[in-house]
């Protein structure tokens, strides 16, 4: 089975136009038609019904069944290619959001060095949200990152190794500095400084804002 044929098929089910798919992939329209025919011949099933008069495409039950597996097939194929490339290059791309890097990576760096692995790692330093997207896209191989929810994605393997409460930071002179804990609703009159886009802290902050029906004053 040709993986490119699967790519054409997936896109065809999304936009339902042979000409637009051909344009997206910079190929001729017959190339898309032949790709669909190859798949149908291999699977001995009609995948897409084309009504030329109405300019309509219908994905058959067999087509829907293939579509269910096609994305996973391409994902696994990409992972295999990246794993082979990583073995060939002997270097691991590791995602490390700055705060996590400062707090956790020093604890394992010594062991990596003792095993002769530290120089085999290339770090990728962005916020957890951006790092997760890079991990899913295959831009990096492994990551230490933060999340406000359990990560359930069949394309990646996850393991929780720590859990921390959401915290706010204030100056020593601030009235809240002596308070052990605070309800988020009590912060409605405070000024906030947030992280730049791509950090999980902003996602947690926005969730708390929504739950408490607040309009926070973000000054920076």
PEBELTA-V981787 format. One record per backbone hydrogen bond with DSSP energy under -1.0 kcal/mol. NH is the residue of the N-H (numbers start at 1). CO is the residue of the C=O. Records with the same first field share a line. If there is no record, write none. Layout:
BEGIN
NH = CO + CO
END
This chain:
BEGIN
6 = 2
7 = 3
8 = 4
9 = 5
10 = 6
11 = 7
12 = 8
13 = 9
15 = 11
16 = 12
21 = 17
22 = 18
23 = 19
24 = 20
25 = 21
27 = 22
33 = 29
34 = 30
35 = 31
36 = 32
37 = 33
38 = 34
39 = 35
40 = 36
41 = 37
42 = 38
43 = 39
44 = 40
45 = 40
49 = 58
51 = 56
56 = 51
58 = 49
60 = 47
64 = 60
65 = 61
66 = 62
67 = 63
68 = 64
70 = 66
71 = 67
73 = 69
74 = 70
75 = 71
76 = 72
77 = 73
78 = 74
79 = 75
80 = 76
81 = 77
82 = 78
83 = 79
84 = 80
85 = 81
86 = 82
87 = 83
88 = 84
89 = 85
90 = 86
92 = 120
94 = 122
95 = 142
96 = 124
101 = 97
102 = 98
103 = 99
104 = 100
105 = 100
107 = 104
108 = 105
109 = 105
112 = 108
113 = 109
114 = 110
115 = 111
116 = 113
117 = 112
120 = 117
121 = 118
122 = 92
124 = 94
129 = 198
130 = 198
131 = 127
132 = 128
133 = 129
134 = 130
135 = 131
136 = 132
137 = 133
139 = 134
140 = 134
141 = 93
142 = 93
144 = 95
156 = 153
174 = 171
177 = 174
179 = 176
186 = 183
187 = 184
190 = 187
192 = 217
204 = 200
205 = 201
206 = 202
207 = 203
208 = 204
209 = 205
210 = 206
211 = 207
212 = 208
214 = 209
218 = 216
219 = 192
220 = 192
END
